[in-house]
Amino acid sequence: MEDVNEKIELGSVQETLLLPLWGRAIETQKKKPLLIDKKAVSIINSIPYDFTEISKNISKIVQASWIARSIFFDKKIKAFIDLFPEATIANIGCGLDTTFDRVDNGKIQWIDLDLPDTIDLRKKYISESDRRHFIPKSVFDQSWYDRIEKKDKVMLLIAGVLCYFSESDVKRLFNDFHTFLPGVEVVFDYFSPIGMKVSNKKVIEDGGMDKSAYLKWSIDNILEIEKWDSNIKVISNMPMYREYKKNFSMLVRIGMSITDILKIVSLAHIRIN
């Protein structure tokens, strides 16, 4: 248990890692949860952070987006490791994500990558193992690719991260993936231009986060990334809530439908050869 008087010291962008963690913990404690993440509950109950502002201002629709994203990622990972049981999964910008605990098949190699201050925090609540490794580096530090021993069966998870980069940085990152991990599959979420504006207001500001954590990259049509490089292929793409509306009230479902129609935030799976 952490000292309740100890405060978390994170950069403004890294502080946003607490939002999906809180969302998964809240979902797990519902009577009929769409996602069960007991590790998230454990962390929320012990971490020295006041979630009052988040609990008060984050809407059900926003909270549900973190759950929908987690379910989408979990399905993609499980399908991948069904085909390649000893694959390597790298969670880029992992924050306090606990996906490994939900999908581990006992054989995969797992890498959690994030900035040093976030990894320091992560180590207080989540343990490394012989198949789960933490790397305290920027994703743009190309030395981290050396930690991947088998580079032919790799999936990268990028949840709530690309939106904080400029488009030129996203292109640079995808080029690195092509160079160091040809054939890699990448699962990520992304915002439309209107979605970026809405999120900056409804999530960053209303969640009490610093404005320096504003989102930067957005794209209307994800197929446009195939024009960046002939090696990029979009495998699947869908609006955030397409498959996750049924357990909510009519009012919330209407909000989700509007969000999907406007393509506020979507989920994508690509391959970079």
Number of C-alpha atoms within 10 A of each C-alpha: 10 13 9 11 8 10 12 13 11 15 14 15 17 18 16 20 19 17 21 24 22 21 22 27 22 21 21 20 14 11 7 10 14 15 18 18 19 16 21 23 19 12 20 20 14 13 20 16 14 11 15 10 12 19 15 10 14 19 15 13 17 16 19 24 19 21 26 20 21 19 17 21 23 16 11 18 21 16 12 17 21 12 10 14 17 17 21 24 24 23 23 23 25 26 25 23 21 19 19 18 11 14 15 16 14 9 13 18 23 24 23 25 22 23 19 15 16 23 21 13 16 20 12 12 17 15 10 13 10 7 13 16 15 22 17 16 20 15 17 11 8 13 10 15 15 10 11 17 9 13 17 13 19 23 26 22 23 19 23 21 19 22 22 17 15 14 15 9 14 16 15 13 17 18 18 16 21 18 12 14 22 18 20 18 24 22 22 22 23 26 28 20 18 15 21 21 16 15 18 18 14 16 20 23 16 16 21 16 19 14 13 11 17 20 23 16 20 23 19 17 11 19 15 11 17 14 10 12 15 10 15 20 17 17 13 13 17 17 21 27 24 15 11 18 18 11 11 14 10 11 9 17 17 14 16 25 17 13 19 17 11 15 21 23 26 23 21 19 21 22 20 21 16
